[in-house]
Amino acid sequence: MPAPRFFTSALNTFLPRASRRFLRMPEPCPTRAAVCEIDFLTRRIILPSMPITDEEMARAEFQDRGQKLARQEMWEELAHEVRTADSQRSATPGGESAAMLLAFGARSDVVAVAEDALHEGVVPARDGILALEQMLEEHADDYACGLIVAMTHVDMGWAWRHAPDAPSLGTSVDRLKTFHAHFAKAAKILSDFCGLALNAPSLAAAQCALLAAQSSEDRRVAEDYEDLIDLDPHSPRHMRALGQNLLPGSYGTYDQLELQARRTASRTGHIWGAGAYTWVYFDALAVDPDALSNLDVAFFIDGMRDILTRKPDQHYANLLAAFCAVTMASDKTSSHKAARRALHQSLSWVLSDHLHELHPLIWTQALHRPGLTPPLPSRRALITEGRRTALRAIATMFADDIAEGNSIAFSPAGMYRLPTAIGNAS
């Protein structure tokens, strides 16, 4: 598969469309001497690295399939594949919905053209969206076609919301009106279909995407996400989005976040154990460290253990290891140091019991913090940054063992220590 497609897949995986952010290392920043010492220790870490993972390949496969069928205007076949993926709950190894990825690929050309135009300060041509709307008129009863067009409007709405200041694009008020106009069109399309009635998680996810343009009186965050999670409880993505949307900076409160984390864990205990509690808090803690104020740390750690027991996949092992090592790294400004320290120290057992393969891009993601969209680095830079971050975290955790003359090796059988001579030979 061509490198640019994998690069696009990586960005979609680790830099969500509406909130792509670049790197900010956790504080406090180590001294140059400390960094050099840590980098020296990383030479004694023996850990296979996967620059291209099964998760990336699966995402790229679904997205490219949707894009190909849309370019060939094979709408009936595309709609059939979306509906089939929905009914079978097809997903990537990391739990991303295949139906939503197909729909993303189908609209990606139209959205990319609009985003490029707005970036240049030009009002996008309407040819692409009009062609999709005409397609929907011909398949008005097909919810998969409605999903594709509705989510195109959602993406274009966000593109206008984040468009740069330019005279040709009007004032910020004008751009906000266009944002709401696109979301209103998406809502009108989706009003003809019900995710619960059609057993279609993709429709329920699209309904949740509309929350951003709703008034506080009309917004039903917990209810809409409850419908989505009940339809597709095996996907952690929905739970993570719920938590982020319940932050005070979004549409909720810390008390609502805690309540919904516990309720979701109760409803999905047969699948995740305590894991849903962890998933609901997962992105919320990365975005807003003050969410630690209500966190039941022991319950969260139990959830981590349940996740890795039920999903012994290296995608999840890297995800939780990076969370502990980077997201929960010490922070001078934090008022919840005990909770942060307990989560950070969980890195030890995640590494020892579960990690045996490095997925660098997941570690790069953990470095990203909320902020403005920056110029995007190359794929090689993303992988290098993620690998360096992971090895530094592991070397720091096991610095004493390495200082005693051991190398730290990882394999599917677990983590183990090697005498220096053997480690160097490896």
Beta strands, then each sheet from edge to edge (+ up, - down):
strand 1: 45-46
strand 2: 406-411
strand 3: 414-419
sheet 1: 1+ 2+ 3-
end
